């Protein structure tokens, strides 16, 4: 079944909405808790790490629940709608903490809100991305939908990155109220965009097969060695980039000395990321996916190196900072959409190897990966800002603190990126030719089963 333009546009709109929410939380919650509410970076880092680990290990269970869902609206869309509404409400509550809360009650509120946000985001995120392998076949159609989804997600991610710090100081009486108003606006947009998605994307009729047991589903996941390779690589890759995201605002405010440049950095980076994702089909005509991924991560490392030099020598040249953003996010954009394609291909591989086709269980690993990566990054960032002695209330930081900030934000991510690509190139075996062979064998097998049935 070939996807219609309406389905592609609807899926893209849904991606914009969900990543607007994720961008606001992943990019600003540490700053909000630490700088605005006054919660220590160490508490915030440990709390978020624990919450993300707890939530991440629930993701495969959610994948199983989605796989066993069978309604007249499909198995994905009911969960997307339910998760969206609940997550939108909690998002607002998380950034609208009552000012009367202080001390322990404030810490309890912050913790509960963050945990519930992660759990409800899972409800819609896993079925959203699980639709890719479910409504497309390996090849051009799947690649195009992955590019659309990831490109639009980048648009959504860029909107809060660019606008948050510009808006929160202008739309409320102070930053705290500004964050609450902004969260309410993003929550409303989130609900509207996901409604467009669930009404515009039609699922394929589910095949009437005996539902696999919970044990069989987890067994098919564990024995999918190629999915595990992609998962480990994405954790290393995303944790590196998320660490930069967590600390970027601190970097521009205290090291570069101009927090307004954070919005410029995000604007250039977001545009570069979107353009690089859209260029993937053209690049695939000349190079293999593995080669493009290697080049993408190498490009990102070069951008990091330039950013480190600019921070070390106190260079605030706007053009050079924009160049660093351009280089970093070109590589990041390509790598992000490629890893989605790789994970989608492991669904076919898993069915070929184990006989179980479990899109939601496999794609629950993508949400698991994102959360584990975010957990690692926020733990390092939260504890790191305390270890290096960063004082959010100070107008300036000492030299050792700024050097420590550069190490945390740039050098540590470079190491993670190097490890991620080395691991991937050594272990991942699903080439384009291998995927085509697997798809052909699965098609032949399904045709035989239909004739016998």
C-alpha positions in Angstrom: 0.0 0.0 0.0 1.6 3.2 -1.2 1.3 6.2 1.2 -0.7 9.2 0.1 0.4 12.8 0.4 -2.2 13.3 3.1 -0.8 10.5 5.2 2.8 11.8 4.8 1.8 15.3 5.7 -0.3 14.2 8.7 2.6 12.0 10.0 5.0 15.0 9.6 2.7 17.3 11.5 2.5 14.8 14.3 6.3 14.6 14.4 6.5 18.4 14.8 4.1 18.4 17.7 5.7 15.6 19.7 9.2 17.0 19.4 8.2 20.5 20.4 7.3 19.0 23.7 10.4 16.9 23.9 12.6 19.9 23.0 11.1 22.0 25.8 11.7 19.4 28.4 15.1 18.0 27.3 16.6 21.4 26.6 15.3 23.5 29.5 14.1 21.4 32.4 17.6 21.3 34.0 17.9 25.1 33.6 14.3 25.6 34.9 14.8 23.4 38.0 18.3 24.5 38.7 18.3 28.2 37.9 14.7 29.3 38.3 13.5 27.0 41.1 16.8 26.8 42.8 17.0 23.0 43.0 20.6 21.8 43.1 22.1 20.4 39.9 23.1 17.2 41.7 19.6 16.4 43.0 18.2 17.3 39.6 20.7 15.0 37.8 20.2 12.0 40.1 16.4 12.4 40.1 16.2 12.7 36.4 18.5 9.7 35.9 16.5 7.5 38.2 13.2 8.7 36.6 14.5 8.0 33.1 15.9 4.6 33.9 12.6 3.6 35.6 10.6 4.9 32.6 13.0 3.4 30.0 12.6 -0.1 31.3 8.8 0.3 31.0 9.1 1.0 27.3 9.4 -2.6 26.1 6.3 -3.4 28.2 4.5 -0.6 26.4 5.6 -2.0 23.1 4.0 -5.3 24.0 0.8 -3.6 25.1 0.6 -1.8 21.7 1.3 -5.0 19.8 -1.6 -6.7 21.6 -4.0 -3.7 21.0 -6.7 -4.4 18.4 -9.4 -1.8 18.0 -11.5 -0.5 15.1 -9.2 2.6 15.1 -6.1 0.4 14.8 -3.4 -0.5 17.4 -1.3 2.7 17.2 -3.6 5.7 17.0 -5.6 5.1 20.2 -2.4 5.2 22.2 -1.1 8.2 20.3 -4.2 10.2 21.2 -4.4 9.0 24.9 -0.7 9.7 25.5 -0.9 13.1 23.9 -3.7 14.4 26.0 -2.3 13.2 29.3 1.2 14.3 28.5 0.1 17.8 27.5 -1.7 18.3 30.9 1.4 17.1 32.8 3.7 19.2 30.7 1.9 22.3 31.8 1.8 21.2 35.4 5.6 20.6 35.4 6.4 24.2 34.3 3.6 25.7 36.4 4.7 24.6 39.9 2.8 26.6 42.5 5.1 29.3 44.1 3.9 28.3 47.5 5.8 25.0 47.3 9.2 25.2 48.9 11.7 22.7 50.3 10.7 19.1 50.4 7.2 19.6 48.9 8.8 21.3 45.9 11.3 18.4 45.4 8.4 15.9 45.6 6.3 17.9 43.1 9.3 18.2 40.7 10.0 14.5 40.9 6.5 13.3 40.5 5.8 15.6 37.6 8.9 14.6 35.7 8.3 10.9 36.2 4.7 11.2 35.0 5.7 13.3 32.0 8.1 10.5 30.9 5.5 7.7 31.4 2.8 9.5 29.4 5.2 10.5 26.7 6.0 6.8 26.2 2.3 6.2 25.6 2.3 8.1 22.4 6.0 8.0 21.3 6.3 4.3 20.9 3.2 3.8 18.7 4.0 6.9 16.7 7.4 5.7 15.4 6.1 2.1 15.3 3.8 3.1 12.4 6.8 3.5 10.1 7.6 -0.2 9.5 3.9 -1.1 10.0 2.6 1.0 7.1 5.7 0.9 4.8 7.9 -1.8 3.2 11.7 -1.8 3.3 13.1 0.5 0.6 12.2 3.9 -0.8 8.8 4.3 0.8 10.1 3.6 4.3 13.2 5.7 3.7 11.0 8.7 2.6 8.6 8.4 5.5 11.6 8.2 7.9 13.1 11.3 6.3 9.7 13.1 6.6 9.2 12.1 10.2 12.8 13.0 11.3 12.9 16.2 9.3 9.6 17.4 10.8 10.6 16.3 14.2 13.7 18.5 13.8 11.4 21.4 12.9 9.5 20.8 16.1 12.6 20.4 18.2 14.0 23.7 16.8 11.0 25.8 17.6 11.5 25.8 21.5 15.2 25.8 21.1 15.1 29.1 19.2 12.2 30.8 20.9 12.1 29.7 24.5 14.7 32.1 26.0 13.5 34.9 23.8 9.9 34.5 24.9 10.0 33.5 28.6 11.5 36.9 29.6 8.8 38.8 27.6 5.5 36.9 28.0 5.3 36.8 31.8 6.0 39.0 34.8 9.2 36.9 35.2 11.0 33.9 33.7 9.0 31.5 35.9 5.6 32.7 34.7 7.0 32.9 31.2 7.9 29.2 31.2 4.3 28.4 32.4 2.7 30.4 29.6 5.0 28.9 27.0 4.4 25.4 28.2 0.6 25.9 28.0 0.9 27.1 24.4 3.1 24.2 23.4 0.8 21.7 25.1 -2.2 23.1 23.2 -0.3 22.9 19.8 0.8 19.4 20.7 -2.8 18.1 21.1 -4.0 19.8 17.9 -1.1 18.4 15.8 -1.5 14.8 17.1 -5.2 15.0 16.3 -4.3 15.8 12.7 -1.9 12.9 12.7 -4.3 10.3 14.1 -7.1 11.4 11.7 -4.9 11.6 8.6 -2.8 8.4 8.9 -4.6 5.3 8.1 -3.3 2.0 9.4 -3.2 -1.2 7.4 -5.8 -3.8 8.4 -4.1 -6.0 11.0 -3.5 -9.6 9.9 -5.5 -12.1 11.9 -2.7 -14.1 13.5 -2.4 -15.8 16.9 -1.1 -13.1 19.3 2.4 -14.0 20.6 2.9 -14.3 24.3 4.8 -11.7 26.4 7.7 -14.2 26.6 7.8 -14.8 22.9 7.9 -11.0 22.2 10.8 -10.3 24.6 12.6 -13.4 23.2 12.3 -12.1 19.6 13.7 -8.8 20.8 16.6 -10.3 22.7 17.5 -12.5 19.8 17.5 -9.7 17.3 21.2 -9.0 17.5 21.1 -6.3 14.9 18.5 -4.3 16.8 20.7 -4.5 19.8 23.7 -3.1 17.8 21.6 -0.2 16.7 20.3 0.4 20.3 23.8 0.6 21.8 25.1 2.8 19.1 22.1 5.2 19.4 22.5 5.4 23.2 26.2 6.5 22.8 25.4 8.9 20.0 22.3 10.5 21.6 23.9 10.8 25.0 26.7 12.7 23.5 24.4 15.2 21.7 22.0 15.5 24.6 24.9 16.3 27.0 25.6 19.3 24.7 22.0 20.3 24.7 21.7 20.2 28.5 24.7 22.5 28.9 24.5 24.7 25.8 22.6 27.5 27.5 25.1 27.6 30.3 27.9 27.6 27.7 26.5 30.6 25.9 25.5 32.5 29.0 28.8 32.1 30.9 31.5 31.0 28.5 30.6 32.9 25.4 29.0 35.7 27.5 25.9 36.2 25.4 22.8 34.0 26.0 21.0 35.5 23.0 23.5 33.7 20.8 22.0 30.4 22.0 18.9 31.2 20.0 21.0 31.9 16.9 23.0 28.7 17.5 19.7 26.8 17.7 18.3 28.5 14.6 21.3 27.7 12.4 21.6 24.2 13.9 17.9 23.4 13.4 18.0 24.6 9.7 21.1 22.6 9.0 19.6 19.5 10.6 16.5 19.7 8.5 18.3 20.3 5.3 20.7 17.5 5.9 17.8 15.1 6.6 16.1 16.1 3.3 19.4 15.5 1.4 19.6 11.9 2.5 17.8 10.4 -0.6 20.2 12.2 -2.9 23.2 11.1 -0.9 21.9 7.5 -0.9 22.2 7.4 -4.7 26.0 7.7 -4.3 27.0 6.3 -1.0 25.8 3.4 1.3 24.0 4.2 4.5 27.0 3.0 6.6 29.3 5.3 4.7 27.0 8.3 5.2 26.7 7.6 8.9 30.5 7.4 9.3 30.8 10.7 7.4 28.0 12.3 9.4 29.5 11.6 12.8 33.0 12.6 11.6 31.5 16.0 10.5 29.8 16.5 13.9 33.2 15.8 15.6 34.8 18.5 13.5 32.1 21.0 14.5 32.6 20.2 18.2 36.4 20.8 17.8 35.6 24.3 16.3 33.3 25.1 19.2 35.9 24.1 21.7 38.4 26.4 20.1 35.9 29.3 20.1 35.2 28.8 23.8 38.8 28.4 24.8 40.0 31.6 23.1 36.8 33.6 24.0 35.9 34.1 20.3 32.4 35.4 20.0 32.4 35.9 16.3 28.8 35.3 15.2 29.8 33.8 11.8 32.2 31.3 13.4 29.6 30.2 16.0 27.1 29.8 13.2 29.6 27.7 11.2 30.1 25.5 14.3 26.3 25.0 14.6 26.0 24.3 10.9 28.7 21.6 10.9 27.5 19.9 14.1 23.9 19.6 13.1 24.5 18.6 9.5 26.1 15.4 10.9 23.5 15.1 13.7 20.6 15.3 11.3 21.9 12.6 8.9 22.8 10.3 11.7 19.4 10.7 13.4 17.3 9.7 10.3 19.7 6.9 9.4 19.4 5.3 12.8 15.6 5.4 12.5 15.9 3.6 9.1 18.4 1.1 10.6 16.0 0.3 13.4 13.1 -0.1 11.1 15.1 -2.5 9.0 15.8 -4.7 12.0 12.0 -5.3 12.3 12.1 -7.2 9.0 15.3 -8.9 10.1 13.7 -10.0 13.4 10.7 -11.5 11.6 13.0 -13.3 9.2 15.2 -14.7 12.0 12.6 -15.4 14.7 9.3 -15.6 13.0 7.9 -12.8 15.2 7.2 -9.4 13.7 6.9 -6.9 16.5 7.1 -3.3 15.3 6.1 -1.7 18.6 8.4 -3.9 20.7 11.4 -3.1 18.5 10.5 0.6 18.4 10.0 0.7 22.1 13.8 0.3 22.1 14.0 3.7 20.3 12.1 5.4 23.1 14.2 3.3 25.6 17.3 4.5 23.9 16.3 8.1 23.9 15.5 8.0 27.6 18.6 6.1 28.6 20.7 8.6 26.6 18.9 11.5 28.2 19.3 9.9 31.6 23.0 9.6 31.2 23.4 13.1 29.8 21.3 14.8 32.5 23.1 12.9 35.3 26.5 14.0 34.0 25.3 17.5 33.4 23.5 17.9 36.7 26.4 16.6 38.8 28.9 18.2 36.5 27.7 21.8 37.0 28.1 21.3 40.8 31.5 19.6 40.5 33.0 22.3 38.3 31.6 24.9 40.7 29.3 26.7 38.4 27.1 29.3 40.2 24.0 30.1 38.2 23.5 33.4 40.2 27.0 34.7 39.5 27.6 37.2 36.6 30.9 35.5 35.7 32.6 32.1 36.3 36.3 31.5 37.0 38.6 30.0 34.4 38.7 26.5 35.8 34.9 26.3 35.9 34.7 27.4 32.3 37.3 24.9 31.2 35.3 22.2 33.0 32.2 23.3 31.2 33.9 23.0 27.9 35.1 19.5 28.7 31.6 18.4 29.8 29.9 19.9 26.8 32.4 19.2 24.0 35.2 16.8 24.9 33.1 14.1 26.6 30.6 14.1 23.7 33.4 13.7 21.1 34.5 10.6 23.0 31.0 9.2 22.9 30.6 9.8 19.2 33.9 8.0 18.4 32.8 5.0 20.4 29.4 4.9 18.8 30.6 4.7 15.3 33.3 2.2 16.0 30.8 -0.1 17.7 28.3 0.3 14.8 30.8 -0.4 12.0 32.1 -3.4 13.7 28.8 -5.1 14.5 26.0 -4.0 12.1 25.6 -6.3 9.1 22.3 -5.3 7.4 23.5 -3.8 4.1 21.1 -2.6 1.4 21.6 -5.9 -0.4 20.9 -8.0 2.7 17.8 -6.0 3.4 16.5 -6.6 -0.1 17.2 -10.4 0.2 15.3 -10.6 3.5 12.4 -8.6 2.2 12.1 -10.9 -0.8 12.2 -14.0 1.3 9.6 -12.6 3.7 7.3 -11.7 0.8 7.6 -15.2 -0.6 6.9 -16.8 2.8 3.8 -14.6 3.3 2.5 -15.4 -0.2 2.9 -19.1 0.6 1.0 -18.8 3.9 -1.8 -16.9 2.2 -2.2 -19.6 -0.5 -2.2 -22.3 2.2 -4.7 -20.4 4.3 
